[in-house]
Structures are given as C-alpha cells and as structure tokens.
C-alpha cells in the first residue's frame, strides 16, 4: 500500500517525474494543469489526474480539493473558449486556434458538428469524449448558449470526468507494490503513447496541407 513515507519520485522515469511535480505544486497546481489542458487540448488530463489520485490516496494531496481545483481549472479553460466563440464566431475561432502546434482544424469541426447535432446537452456529454471535451465550448459560445446553462453543464460534466480519473488513480495507489514493480513498463507505455500521438498529429497535419495545396 502507498504510504506517506513513500517518495513519488521513487517510481523513476517520466511517471516519477510527473508524480513528483504534482506533489510539489499541490492541489492548485493540478487545477492549473487542467486549465492548460482545456485551452490546449494535446496536454492530456488522463495522465495528470490519475497521478494526482495516487498522491491523494497516499495522503500527500487532499482528494476533495483536487476534484474541486481540477474542475475549476477545466471550467475556467472552457470559459476562455466559450468567450472566444461568442466574440469571434466558430469560423474565425477555428482559423485562429488551428494555427497552434499539433492542433488540427478537423478537431474543431468535429466539436462543432457534435454541438449542431446534439444541442445544449452536447456541452455536458462532450466532456467525456477526447477531442470534443474542451472544444465544444467554442460552438456553444458562438451559438449564444446561456452562460448559466453552459456553466452548469460544464461544471457537472467536468466534475464527473475528473472525479473518475482521480478515483481511478486512488484505486491504483492502493496497489503501490504493483506500480513500483512495473514502473519501467509504465514509463515505456507513456513514452510510446506520447510519441504515437505526436507522430499521428504531425502526419495528419502534413497530409491535410498537401490536400489543401
């Protein structure tokens, strides 16, 4: 079992580094991570929040507080994109944001199509779908969705999603001996996943540029 005397950095590699970083910045730092992840989708909450859950199970972080701060960070990030959509509209927002590194126009178009087909509930249910989760805020803002409704759906969906990831990490934290034993394999898996995502995004962008030309 993971105890308060265990150093998260003992895991080693990128997993130990991330756990040590989260341990150092605390609960509000987790909220900052989720804010950045919401505004800049390629940064995955699926990595950060389970590690925060492990540290919460260990007693290094407050479980309730990291759920609150991560949900607040997700909401504030969504609010930025909501305001951008309301001010610029969908097309201009897509044109501007798709210039970010490793962000593809197709991701924004999928979020817009999801909102068009499902309406306001898409803001809640979209929080559980990678690639839709944060970008759904843009068409919501552009469509003039009432801020109160947007807030309720966003906070509720984000709290459930974040709570699930943090809870998963906490459950994993009770099996620390397994994490310690297989940490090297976990590091390789994380490296491979990050590399695969980056390669896939780069190839997709290059192909789309060739088609457009």
Secondary structure, 3 states (H helix, E strand, C coil): CCCCCCCHHHHCHHHHHHHHHHHHHHHHHHHHHHHHHHHCCCCCHHHHHHHHHHHHHHCCCCHHHHHHHHHHHHHHHHHHHHHHHHHHHHHHHHHHHCCCCCCCHHHHHHHHHHHHHHCCHHHHHHHHCCCCCCCHHHHHHHCCCCHHHHHHHHHHHHHHHHHHHHHHHHHHHCCHHHHHHHHHHHHHHHHHHHHHHHHHHHHHHHHHHHHHC
